[in-house]
């Protein structure tokens, strides 16, 4: 069985972009950033990356020629 490389955005998103993986994401971020004690990340909000912004000017679109 072949696994996706977690260093790619696609695999990282699959691993950490759902509510079931929130604790793993927090632990990963604290470990990578070297955060401990009062500086450690305690909570995270996982946002829907496909959700349209509430303010239309925040939405960026690119037109390919």
N, C-alpha and C positions, 0 to 999 in steps of 0.2 A: 504494500500500500504506500502511495506517495502522498506526502503532506505538502500543503502550501507553505512557502517561505514566510514566516511571521514578520520579516523585515519589509515586506511589501504592504502598501496601503490596503490592498484588497484583503489579504489574510489578516492583517491587524484589525480591520473593520469586522471581519467575520468572528474573530476571537473575542473582541472586547465591546462590541456595539449593541449589546442587549442587556436587559435588566438582570438576567441570570448570572452574568459575568461581572457585575459591578464590583464585588469584593475583590476579584482577581485583578481588575483594572486598577483599583485603588492601591492594592499591594504592589503591582507592577510599577506604577508611577512613583510611589514612595521609594522603591528599591532603585530605580533608574536615576531619580533625582537626588537620592541620598537624604531624604527627609526623614527626620525622627522626632519623637516627642511632640512638643507643642507645634512644631513646624510641619508635621506630617499631614497629609491629605486625609480627612476623615469621611468626606462624603463627595459624591459626584453626581451630576445630572447628565444623563445620556439623552442627547437631543436627536430628533429624527432629521437625518441629513437631507431627506427629500422633501421636507416640509417647506412650503413657500413662506417667505417672510411676511410679517404683518404690514410692513411699510414697503411699498412697491419700489422705492428708490434703493433699497438694500439688495434687491435682486439684480444680479449681474448676468447678462446674456452676451454671448459672443457669436458673431455671425461669421461663418467660414465662407471664403470665396470659392 
